[in-house]
Amino acid sequence: MAFMNKERKNERAPAIRKILKEFGQKGTLSVQHYSTLKLKIRDVAGMFEDFFENDFERQYGLGINHYWVEKNYADKPEVVEMLVKLRQAMYGEDYFDESDAMTDYFHCSHYIDIEVLPAK
């Protein structure tokens, strides 16, 4: 069963902050429903400007599918590099995923969620 708490979040926070600082971004890290580590990135560096396609995304943010980072953002290598590093840091060293969708069995250490908000 997926589990995330404040202590596990705090273990991952320094590495995540370091990556955000490296790319000139700001972000907040939180725990949702004791199962998900959520990162909200404020796009102060303007790396994601081209990806906000409509007014809704400009107002409420852009959800990142962390499984398809390399494909969805292939035209911006710096974005791919940052998101891949963030994904690894958010998973951490103790991450595991023993899920089997064929038998409807889901078992992983925790989930991650990345959202990008436009700079204001």
N, CA, C and O atoms as CSV, one atom per row, in Angstrom:
chain,resi,resn,atom,element,x,y,z
A,1,MET,N,N,0.836,-1.172,0.000
A,1,MET,CA,C,0.000,0.000,0.000
A,1,MET,C,C,0.883,1.239,0.000
A,1,MET,O,O,1.838,1.332,0.772
A,2,ALA,N,N,0.560,2.185,-0.866
A,2,ALA,CA,C,1.342,3.415,-0.992
A,2,ALA,C,C,1.253,4.228,0.298
A,2,ALA,O,O,0.178,4.403,0.872
A,3,PHE,N,N,2.411,4.719,0.735
A,3,PHE,CA,C,2.442,5.497,1.975
A,3,PHE,C,C,3.486,6.601,1.867
A,3,PHE,O,O,4.632,6.354,1.493
A,4,MET,N,N,3.074,7.814,2.199
A,4,MET,CA,C,3.984,8.954,2.258
A,4,MET,C,C,3.591,9.783,3.476
A,4,MET,O,O,2.409,10.006,3.737
A,5,ASN,N,N,4.594,10.232,4.212
A,5,ASN,CA,C,4.318,11.087,5.360
A,5,ASN,C,C,5.319,12.243,5.393
A,5,ASN,O,O,6.181,12.364,4.522
A,6,LYS,N,N,5.187,13.082,6.409
A,6,LYS,CA,C,6.025,14.272,6.524
A,6,LYS,C,C,7.510,13.910,6.653
A,6,LYS,O,O,8.365,14.576,6.069
A,7,GLU,N,N,7.809,12.875,7.405
A,7,GLU,CA,C,9.209,12.480,7.600
A,7,GLU,C,C,9.851,12.027,6.284
A,7,GLU,O,O,10.979,12.410,5.972
A,8,ARG,N,N,9.133,11.220,5.527
A,8,ARG,CA,C,9.659,10.756,4.234
A,8,ARG,C,C,9.779,11.914,3.254
A,8,ARG,O,O,10.711,11.955,2.451
A,9,LYS,N,N,8.841,12.854,3.313
A,9,LYS,CA,C,8.909,14.058,2.479
A,9,LYS,C,C,10.159,14.856,2.826
A,9,LYS,O,O,10.884,15.301,1.936
A,10,ASN,N,N,10.410,15.037,4.121
A,10,ASN,CA,C,11.568,15.817,4.560
A,10,ASN,C,C,12.895,15.160,4.178
A,10,ASN,O,O,13.894,15.859,4.012
A,11,GLU,N,N,12.926,13.846,4.037
A,11,GLU,CA,C,14.130,13.158,3.578
A,11,GLU,C,C,14.446,13.519,2.133
A,11,GLU,O,O,15.614,13.629,1.762
A,12,ARG,N,N,13.425,13.704,1.326
A,12,ARG,CA,C,13.606,13.976,-0.100
A,12,ARG,C,C,13.734,15.471,-0.407
A,12,ARG,O,O,14.259,15.834,-1.460
A,13,ALA,N,N,13.272,16.330,0.476
A,13,ALA,CA,C,13.195,17.768,0.226
A,13,ALA,C,C,14.534,18.427,-0.128
A,13,ALA,O,O,14.558,19.220,-1.070
A,14,PRO,N,N,15.647,18.155,0.560
A,14,PRO,CA,C,16.900,18.839,0.207
A,14,PRO,C,C,17.342,18.571,-1.240
A,14,PRO,O,O,17.785,19.489,-1.930
A,15,ALA,N,N,17.225,17.347,-1.690
A,15,ALA,CA,C,17.623,17.023,-3.067
A,15,ALA,C,C,16.715,17.730,-4.072
A,15,ALA,O,O,17.180,18.207,-5.107
A,16,ILE,N,N,15.428,17.793,-3.766
A,16,ILE,CA,C,14.475,18.447,-4.668
A,16,ILE,C,C,14.744,19.948,-4.713
A,16,ILE,O,O,14.742,20.545,-5.789
A,17,ARG,N,N,14.976,20.559,-3.557
A,17,ARG,CA,C,15.294,21.987,-3.514
A,17,ARG,C,C,16.560,22.306,-4.301
A,17,ARG,O,O,16.633,23.328,-4.984
A,18,LYS,N,N,17.553,21.432,-4.202
A,18,LYS,CA,C,18.814,21.630,-4.924
A,18,LYS,C,C,18.588,21.607,-6.436
A,18,LYS,O,O,19.160,22.423,-7.158
A,19,ILE,N,N,17.765,20.689,-6.914
A,19,ILE,CA,C,17.472,20.598,-8.346
A,19,ILE,C,C,16.706,21.837,-8.807
A,19,ILE,O,O,17.020,22.409,-9.851
A,20,LEU,N,N,15.712,22.247,-8.039
A,20,LEU,CA,C,14.949,23.447,-8.405
A,20,LEU,C,C,15.860,24.672,-8.475
A,20,LEU,O,O,15.743,25.483,-9.394
A,21,LYS,N,N,16.757,24.804,-7.514
A,21,LYS,CA,C,17.679,25.932,-7.503
A,21,LYS,C,C,18.619,25.885,-8.710
A,21,LYS,O,O,18.931,26.919,-9.299
A,22,GLU,N,N,19.063,24.690,-9.071
A,22,GLU,CA,C,19.958,24.518,-10.219
A,22,GLU,C,C,19.325,25.046,-11.501
A,22,GLU,O,O,20.021,25.592,-12.357
A,23,PHE,N,N,18.002,24.888,-11.640
A,23,PHE,CA,C,17.314,25.315,-12.852
A,23,PHE,C,C,16.590,26.660,-12.679
A,23,PHE,O,O,15.839,27.070,-13.564
A,24,GLY,N,N,16.802,27.336,-11.570
A,24,GLY,CA,C,16.225,28.655,-11.345
A,24,GLY,C,C,14.725,28.657,-11.100
A,24,GLY,O,O,14.047,29.640,-11.402
A,25,GLN,N,N,14.206,27.572,-10.559
A,25,GLN,CA,C,12.771,27.448,-10.304
A,25,GLN,C,C,12.494,27.513,-8.805
A,25,GLN,O,O,13.391,27.342,-7.980
A,26,LYS,N,N,11.244,27.761,-8.480
A,26,LYS,CA,C,10.789,27.717,-7.087
A,26,LYS,C,C,9.697,26.668,-7.001
A,26,LYS,O,O,8.977,26.434,-7.972
A,27,GLY,N,N,9.570,26.037,-5.846
A,27,GLY,CA,C,8.554,25.003,-5.713
A,27,GLY,C,C,8.162,24.755,-4.272
A,27,GLY,O,O,8.871,25.116,-3.334
A,28,THR,N,N,7.006,24.124,-4.128
A,28,THR,CA,C,6.534,23.708,-2.810
A,28,THR,C,C,6.257,22.220,-2.849
A,28,THR,O,O,5.770,21.684,-3.844
A,29,LEU,N,N,6.575,21.572,-1.760
A,29,LEU,CA,C,6.441,20.124,-1.638
A,29,LEU,C,C,5.422,19.824,-0.557
A,29,LEU,O,O,5.452,20.431,0.514
A,30,SER,N,N,4.519,18.891,-0.829
A,30,SER,CA,C,3.499,18.543,0.158
A,30,SER,C,C,3.146,17.066,0.050
A,30,SER,O,O,3.517,16.388,-0.909
A,31,VAL,N,N,2.421,16.585,1.055
A,31,VAL,CA,C,1.932,15.207,1.080
A,31,VAL,C,C,0.421,15.244,0.923
A,31,VAL,O,O,-0.259,16.002,1.615
A,32,GLN,N,N,-0.107,14.432,0.018
A,32,GLN,CA,C,-1.549,14.347,-0.188
A,32,GLN,C,C,-2.036,12.963,0.190
A,32,GLN,O,O,-1.491,11.958,-0.265
A,33,HIS,N,N,-3.043,12.913,1.008
A,33,HIS,CA,C,-3.749,11.680,1.361
A,33,HIS,C,C,-2.828,10.568,1.881
A,33,HIS,O,O,-3.149,9.387,1.750
A,34,TYR,N,N,-1.713,10.934,2.455
A,34,TYR,CA,C,-0.745,9.970,2.998
A,34,TYR,C,C,-0.272,8.942,1.972
A,34,TYR,O,O,0.200,7.866,2.340
A,35,SER,N,N,-0.397,9.274,0.677
A,35,SER,CA,C,0.058,8.336,-0.345
A,35,SER,C,C,0.854,9.009,-1.455
A,35,SER,O,O,1.574,8.332,-2.190
A,36,THR,N,N,0.740,10.318,-1.591
A,36,THR,CA,C,1.315,11.008,-2.739
A,36,THR,C,C,2.216,12.151,-2.306
A,36,THR,O,O,1.864,12.946,-1.435
A,37,LEU,N,N,3.392,12.218,-2.935
A,37,LEU,CA,C,4.303,13.346,-2.762
A,37,LEU,C,C,4.034,14.309,-3.917
A,37,LEU,O,O,4.248,13.957,-5.077
A,38,LYS,N,N,3.570,15.510,-3.612
A,38,LYS,CA,C,3.172,16.481,-4.628
A,38,LYS,C,C,4.155,17.642,-4.666
A,38,LYS,O,O,4.495,18.221,-3.634
A,39,LEU,N,N,4.608,17.974,-5.879
A,39,LEU,CA,C,5.503,19.102,-6.094
A,39,LEU,C,C,4.811,20.098,-7.014
A,39,LEU,O,O,4.398,19.757,-8.123
A,40,LYS,N,N,4.690,21.343,-6.535
A,40,LYS,CA,C,4.164,22.429,-7.349
A,40,LYS,C,C,5.335,23.343,-7.696
A,40,LYS,O,O,5.957,23.934,-6.814
A,41,ILE,N,N,5.622,23.449,-8.972
A,41,ILE,CA,C,6.733,24.271,-9.445
A,41,ILE,C,C,6.180,25.608,-9.925
A,41,ILE,O,O,5.249,25.642,-10.730
A,42,ARG,N,N,6.746,26.705,-9.437
A,42,ARG,CA,C,6.411,28.043,-9.937
A,42,ARG,C,C,7.433,28.352,-11.022
A,42,ARG,O,O,8.624,28.468,-10.731
A,43,ASP,N,N,6.989,28.485,-12.263
A,43,ASP,CA,C,7.875,28.631,-13.420
A,43,ASP,C,C,8.463,30.038,-13.509
A,43,ASP,O,O,8.130,30.797,-14.419
A,44,VAL,N,N,9.332,30.383,-12.569
A,44,VAL,CA,C,9.933,31.720,-12.562
A,44,VAL,C,C,11.016,31.850,-13.629
A,44,VAL,O,O,11.333,32.966,-14.040
A,45,ALA,N,N,11.584,30.748,-14.083
A,45,ALA,CA,C,12.621,30.789,-15.113
A,45,ALA,C,C,12.026,30.825,-16.521
A,45,ALA,O,O,12.755,31.063,-17.484
A,46,GLY,N,N,10.728,30.597,-16.662
A,46,GLY,CA,C,10.083,30.640,-17.975
A,46,GLY,C,C,10.343,29.436,-18.864
A,46,GLY,O,O,10.173,29.522,-20.080
A,47,MET,N,N,10.747,28.329,-18.291
A,47,MET,CA,C,11.051,27.125,-19.077
A,47,MET,C,C,9.811,26.498,-19.707
A,47,MET,O,O,9.914,25.834,-20.739
A,48,PHE,N,N,8.648,26.697,-19.105
A,48,PHE,CA,C,7.433,26.020,-19.553
A,48,PHE,C,C,6.478,26.948,-20.311
A,48,PHE,O,O,5.354,26.542,-20.606
A,49,GLU,N,N,6.886,28.170,-20.632
A,49,GLU,CA,C,5.995,29.134,-21.282
A,49,GLU,C,C,5.356,28.582,-22.547
A,49,GLU,O,O,4.175,28.821,-22.801
A,50,ASP,N,N,6.117,27.851,-23.335
A,50,ASP,CA,C,5.603,27.314,-24.605
A,50,ASP,C,C,4.570,26.214,-24.407
A,50,ASP,O,O,3.837,25.884,-25.340
A,51,PHE,N,N,4.500,25.647,-23.222
A,51,PHE,CA,C,3.602,24.512,-22.983
A,51,PHE,C,C,2.240,24.924,-22.424
A,51,PHE,O,O,1.317,24.110,-22.396
A,52,PHE,N,N,2.101,26.175,-21.980
A,52,PHE,CA,C,0.794,26.657,-21.536
A,52,PHE,C,C,-0.003,27.022,-22.782
A,52,PHE,O,O,0.230,28.067,-23.389
A,53,GLU,N,N,-0.953,26.152,-23.167
A,53,GLU,CA,C,-1.625,26.294,-24.450
A,53,GLU,C,C,-2.900,27.127,-24.403
A,53,GLU,O,O,-3.318,27.651,-25.435
A,54,ASN,N,N,-3.525,27.264,-23.251
A,54,ASN,CA,C,-4.788,27.995,-23.187
A,54,ASN,C,C,-4.881,28.761,-21.870
A,54,ASN,O,O,-4.034,28.629,-20.987
A,55,ASP,N,N,-5.937,29.565,-21.769
A,55,ASP,CA,C,-6.101,30.403,-20.573
A,55,ASP,C,C,-6.279,29.572,-19.303
A,55,ASP,O,O,-5.827,29.973,-18.231
A,56,PHE,N,N,-6.930,28.429,-19.419
A,56,PHE,CA,C,-7.134,27.565,-18.250
A,56,PHE,C,C,-5.798,27.123,-17.673
A,56,PHE,O,O,-5.592,27.201,-16.462
A,57,GLU,N,N,-4.882,26.658,-18.533
A,57,GLU,CA,C,-3.562,26.219,-18.074
A,57,GLU,C,C,-2.749,27.396,-17.541
A,57,GLU,O,O,-1.991,27.241,-16.583
A,58,ARG,N,N,-2.899,28.565,-18.151
A,58,ARG,CA,C,-2.178,29.742,-17.663
A,58,ARG,C,C,-2.675,30.173,-16.284
A,58,ARG,O,O,-1.919,30.733,-15.490
A,59,GLN,N,N,-3.938,29.910,-16.009
A,59,GLN,CA,C,-4.498,30.315,-14.723
A,59,GLN,C,C,-4.296,29.260,-13.644
A,59,GLN,O,O,-3.939,29.594,-12.514
A,60,TYR,N,N,-4.522,27.972,-13.981
A,60,TYR,CA,C,-4.530,26.921,-12.961
A,60,TYR,C,C,-3.311,26.002,-12.982
A,60,TYR,O,O,-3.113,25.227,-12.046
A,61,GLY,N,N,-2.503,26.073,-14.016
A,61,GLY,CA,C,-1.295,25.261,-14.039
A,61,GLY,C,C,-1.360,24.114,-15.021
A,61,GLY,O,O,-2.384,23.859,-15.653
A,62,LEU,N,N,-0.254,23.441,-15.127
A,62,LEU,CA,C,-0.058,22.371,-16.091
A,62,LEU,C,C,0.331,21.101,-15.342
A,62,LEU,O,O,1.323,21.084,-14.614
A,63,GLY,N,N,-0.439,20.056,-15.520
A,63,GLY,CA,C,-0.115,18.777,-14.900
A,63,GLY,C,C,0.941,18.051,-15.725
A,63,GLY,O,O,0.835,17.978,-16.949
A,64,ILE,N,N,1.939,17.525,-15.069
A,64,ILE,CA,C,3.033,16.833,-15.746
A,64,ILE,C,C,2.816,15.330,-15.629
A,64,ILE,O,O,2.660,14.806,-14.526
A,65,ASN,N,N,2.807,14.639,-16.759
A,65,ASN,CA,C,2.756,13.179,-16.757
A,65,ASN,C,C,4.202,12.698,-16.641
A,65,ASN,O,O,4.929,12.669,-17.634
A,66,HIS,N,N,4.615,12.324,-15.441
A,66,HIS,CA,C,6.021,11.991,-15.205
A,66,HIS,C,C,6.463,10.695,-15.883
A,66,HIS,O,O,7.660,10.414,-15.946
A,67,TYR,N,N,5.524,9.907,-16.388
A,67,TYR,CA,C,5.878,8.689,-17.119
A,67,TYR,C,C,6.326,9.008,-18.552
A,67,TYR,O,O,7.077,8.232,-19.143
A,68,TRP,N,N,5.882,10.123,-19.110
A,68,TRP,CA,C,6.139,10.464,-20.512
A,68,TRP,C,C,6.943,11.747,-20.656
A,68,TRP,O,O,6.785,12.453,-21.652
A,69,VAL,N,N,7.781,12.064,-19.713
A,69,VAL,CA,C,8.556,13.304,-19.749
A,69,VAL,C,C,9.429,13.378,-20.998
A,69,VAL,O,O,9.434,14.393,-21.694
A,70,GLU,N,N,10.157,12.318,-21.282
A,70,GLU,CA,C,11.090,12.329,-22.408
A,70,GLU,C,C,10.374,12.535,-23.737
A,70,GLU,O,O,10.927,13.169,-24.636
A,71,LYS,N,N,9.170,12.022,-23.882
A,71,LYS,CA,C,8.423,12.155,-25.132
A,71,LYS,C,C,7.692,13.492,-25.216
A,71,LYS,O,O,7.753,14.167,-26.244
A,72,ASN,N,N,7.003,13.877,-24.148
A,72,ASN,CA,C,6.171,15.082,-24.192
A,72,ASN,C,C,6.961,16.382,-24.256
A,72,ASN,O,O,6.460,17.378,-24.778
A,73,TYR,N,N,8.173,16.391,-23.741
A,73,TYR,CA,C,8.963,17.623,-23.684
A,73,TYR,C,C,10.286,17.479,-24.439
A,73,TYR,O,O,11.271,18.136,-24.103
A,74,ALA,N,N,10.304,16.625,-25.450
A,74,ALA,CA,C,11.536,16.308,-26.181
A,74,ALA,C,C,12.155,17.522,-26.854
A,74,ALA,O,O,13.372,17.561,-27.041
A,75,ASP,N,N,11.357,18.507,-27.222
A,75,ASP,CA,C,11.906,19.672,-27.910
A,75,ASP,C,C,12.597,20.657,-26.964
A,75,ASP,O,O,13.194,21.631,-27.423
A,76,LYS,N,N,12.527,20.421,-25.670
A,76,LYS,CA,C,13.209,21.261,-24.668
A,76,LYS,C,C,14.057,20.365,-23.762
A,76,LYS,O,O,13.583,19.919,-22.717
A,77,PRO,N,N,15.300,20.101,-24.152
A,77,PRO,CA,C,16.148,19.187,-23.372
A,77,PRO,C,C,16.365,19.615,-21.925
A,77,PRO,O,O,16.500,18.759,-21.051
A,78,GLU,N,N,16.404,20.930,-21.650
A,78,GLU,CA,C,16.606,21.387,-20.272
A,78,GLU,C,C,15.400,21.045,-19.399
A,78,GLU,O,O,15.554,20.744,-18.215
A,79,VAL,N,N,14.202,21.091,-19.980
A,79,VAL,CA,C,12.990,20.721,-19.238
A,79,VAL,C,C,13.015,19.221,-18.932
A,79,VAL,O,O,12.699,18.803,-17.818
A,80,VAL,N,N,13.391,18.419,-19.928
A,80,VAL,CA,C,13.480,16.969,-19.731
A,80,VAL,C,C,14.497,16.649,-18.649
A,80,VAL,O,O,14.230,15.830,-17.770
A,81,GLU,N,N,15.660,17.287,-18.705
A,81,GLU,CA,C,16.706,17.032,-17.710
A,81,GLU,C,C,16.210,17.353,-16.299
A,81,GLU,O,O,16.416,16.571,-15.371
A,82,MET,N,N,15.551,18.515,-16.140
A,82,MET,CA,C,15.060,18.906,-14.825
A,82,MET,C,C,13.988,17.939,-14.322
A,82,MET,O,O,14.038,17.506,-13.171
A,83,LEU,N,N,13.027,17.600,-15.169
A,83,LEU,CA,C,11.933,16.732,-14.741
A,83,LEU,C,C,12.399,15.314,-14.428
A,83,LEU,O,O,11.877,14.681,-13.510
A,84,VAL,N,N,13.362,14.817,-15.170
A,84,VAL,CA,C,13.905,13.475,-14.889
A,84,VAL,C,C,14.631,13.472,-13.551
A,84,VAL,O,O,14.481,12.539,-12.762
A,85,LYS,N,N,15.420,14.516,-13.294
A,85,LYS,CA,C,16.109,14.613,-12.002
A,85,LYS,C,C,15.104,14.732,-10.857
A,85,LYS,O,O,15.270,14.104,-9.811
A,86,LEU,N,N,14.063,15.539,-11.058
A,86,LEU,CA,C,13.042,15.688,-10.023
A,86,LEU,C,C,12.301,14.379,-9.771
A,86,LEU,O,O,12.020,14.027,-8.625
A,87,ARG,N,N,11.989,13.669,-10.835
A,87,ARG,CA,C,11.296,12.382,-10.691
A,87,ARG,C,C,12.132,11.424,-9.854
A,87,ARG,O,O,11.607,10.769,-8.954
A,88,GLN,N,N,13.413,11.335,-10.138
A,88,GLN,CA,C,14.295,10.446,-9.378
A,88,GLN,C,C,14.402,10.878,-7.917
A,88,GLN,O,O,14.386,10.041,-7.015
A,89,ALA,N,N,14.511,12.180,-7.688
A,89,ALA,CA,C,14.619,12.676,-6.317
A,89,ALA,C,C,13.326,12.450,-5.542
A,89,ALA,O,O,13.362,12.155,-4.347
A,90,MET,N,N,12.194,12.586,-6.209
A,90,MET,CA,C,10.913,12.378,-5.542
A,90,MET,C,C,10.689,10.900,-5.231
A,90,MET,O,O,10.114,10.567,-4.195
A,91,TYR,N,N,11.133,10.025,-6.106
A,91,TYR,CA,C,11.018,8.595,-5.818
A,91,TYR,C,C,11.897,8.222,-4.633
A,91,TYR,O,O,11.449,7.509,-3.735
A,92,GLY,N,N,13.125,8.687,-4.617
A,92,GLY,CA,C,14.040,8.377,-3.524
A,92,GLY,C,C,14.613,6.978,-3.655
A,92,GLY,O,O,14.279,6.239,-4.582
A,93,GLU,N,N,15.471,6.628,-2.725
A,93,GLU,CA,C,16.171,5.341,-2.777
A,93,GLU,C,C,15.293,4.169,-2.356
A,93,GLU,O,O,15.556,3.030,-2.741
A,94,ASP,N,N,14.259,4.435,-1.577
A,94,ASP,CA,C,13.433,3.336,-1.067
A,94,ASP,C,C,12.190,3.067,-1.927
A,94,ASP,O,O,11.294,2.340,-1.499
A,95,TYR,N,N,12.127,3.644,-3.129
A,95,TYR,CA,C,10.950,3.464,-3.982
A,95,TYR,C,C,10.899,2.045,-4.536
A,95,TYR,O,O,11.921,1.478,-4.921
A,96,PHE,N,N,9.700,1.483,-4.571
A,96,PHE,CA,C,9.480,0.203,-5.235
A,96,PHE,C,C,8.099,0.220,-5.871
A,96,PHE,O,O,7.207,0.943,-5.428
A,97,ASP,N,N,7.936,-0.577,-6.902
A,97,ASP,CA,C,6.646,-0.694,-7.578
A,97,ASP,C,C,6.470,-2.150,-8.006
A,97,ASP,O,O,7.093,-2.611,-8.962
A,98,GLU,N,N,5.622,-2.853,-7.287
A,98,GLU,CA,C,5.340,-4.261,-7.580
A,98,GLU,C,C,3.925,-4.426,-8.139
A,98,GLU,O,O,3.292,-5.464,-7.948
A,99,SER,N,N,3.442,-3.406,-8.822
A,99,SER,CA,C,2.080,-3.424,-9.357
A,99,SER,C,C,1.974,-4.366,-10.546
A,99,SER,O,O,2.940,-4.596,-11.274
A,100,ASP,N,N,0.772,-4.903,-10.721
A,100,ASP,CA,C,0.481,-5.760,-11.857
A,100,ASP,C,C,-0.927,-5.406,-12.351
A,100,ASP,O,O,-1.926,-5.864,-11.798
A,101,ALA,N,N,-0.982,-4.593,-13.391
A,101,ALA,CA,C,-2.277,-4.130,-13.897
A,101,ALA,C,C,-3.110,-5.271,-14.465
A,101,ALA,O,O,-4.337,-5.180,-14.494
A,102,MET,N,N,-2.467,-6.337,-14.914
A,102,MET,CA,C,-3.204,-7.474,-15.480
A,102,MET,C,C,-4.099,-8.149,-14.438
A,102,MET,O,O,-5.168,-8.662,-14.770
A,103,THR,N,N,-3.665,-8.147,-13.198
A,103,THR,CA,C,-4.460,-8.779,-12.146
A,103,THR,C,C,-5.093,-7.748,-11.210
A,103,THR,O,O,-5.609,-8.093,-10.147
A,104,ASP,N,N,-5.045,-6.471,-11.623
A,104,ASP,CA,C,-5.626,-5.390,-10.836
A,104,ASP,C,C,-5.013,-5.330,-9.438
A,104,ASP,O,O,-5.716,-5.178,-8.439
A,105,TYR,N,N,-3.686,-5.453,-9.393
A,105,TYR,CA,C,-2.946,-5.422,-8.135
A,105,TYR,C,C,-1.985,-4.238,-8.187
A,105,TYR,O,O,-1.097,-4.189,-9.038
A,106,PHE,N,N,-2.163,-3.290,-7.279
A,106,PHE,CA,C,-1.309,-2.116,-7.258
A,106,PHE,C,C,-0.620,-2.021,-5.911
A,106,PHE,O,O,-1.270,-1.929,-4.870
A,107,HIS,N,N,0.708,-2.044,-5.945
A,107,HIS,CA,C,1.493,-1.990,-4.721
A,107,HIS,C,C,2.794,-1.255,-5.018
A,107,HIS,O,O,3.675,-1.775,-5.703
A,108,CYS,N,N,2.897,-0.042,-4.492
A,108,CYS,CA,C,4.126,0.726,-4.644
A,108,CYS,C,C,4.380,1.496,-3.349
A,108,CYS,O,O,3.493,1.623,-2.505
A,109,SER,N,N,5.592,2.003,-3.206
A,109,SER,CA,C,5.943,2.691,-1.963
A,109,SER,C,C,5.164,3.992,-1.817
A,109,SER,O,O,4.701,4.309,-0.721
A,110,HIS,N,N,5.010,4.753,-2.903
A,110,HIS,CA,C,4.251,5.998,-2.890
A,110,HIS,C,C,4.059,6.478,-4.325
A,110,HIS,O,O,4.692,5.975,-5.253
A,111,TYR,N,N,3.192,7.442,-4.486
A,111,TYR,CA,C,2.947,8.054,-5.788
A,111,TYR,C,C,3.586,9.435,-5.797
A,111,TYR,O,O,3.846,10.017,-4.744
A,112,ILE,N,N,3.839,9.957,-7.008
A,112,ILE,CA,C,4.329,11.320,-7.122
A,112,ILE,C,C,3.420,12.107,-8.082
A,112,ILE,O,O,2.800,11.536,-8.979
A,113,ASP,N,N,3.359,13.404,-7.873
A,113,ASP,CA,C,2.550,14.285,-8.682
A,113,ASP,C,C,3.317,15.591,-8.870
A,113,ASP,O,O,3.749,16.208,-7.896
A,114,ILE,N,N,3.482,16.009,-10.120
A,114,ILE,CA,C,4.199,17.246,-10.438
A,114,ILE,C,C,3.257,18.176,-11.182
A,114,ILE,O,O,2.596,17.771,-12.138
A,115,GLU,N,N,3.201,19.424,-10.739
A,115,GLU,CA,C,2.358,20.430,-11.370
A,115,GLU,C,C,3.196,21.685,-11.576
A,115,GLU,O,O,3.987,22.063,-10.713
A,116,VAL,N,N,3.015,22.329,-12.734
A,116,VAL,CA,C,3.753,23.552,-13.032
A,116,VAL,C,C,2.771,24.718,-13.093
A,116,VAL,O,O,1.795,24.692,-13.843
A,117,LEU,N,N,3.049,25.739,-12.289
A,117,LEU,CA,C,2.214,26.932,-12.256
A,117,LEU,C,C,2.963,28.063,-12.962
A,117,LEU,O,O,4.178,28.186,-12.805
A,118,PRO,N,N,2.263,28.881,-13.731
A,118,PRO,CA,C,2.958,29.982,-14.427
A,118,PRO,C,C,3.450,31.028,-13.443
A,118,PRO,O,O,2.875,31.217,-12.371
A,119,ALA,N,N,4.529,31.705,-13.829
A,119,ALA,CA,C,5.042,32.799,-12.995
A,119,ALA,C,C,4.071,33.967,-13.047
A,119,ALA,O,O,3.493,34.260,-14.094
A,120,LYS,N,N,3.900,34.614,-11.938
A,120,LYS,CA,C,2.953,35.752,-11.902
A,120,LYS,C,C,3.680,37.043,-11.811
A,120,LYS,O,O,3.055,38.102,-11.771
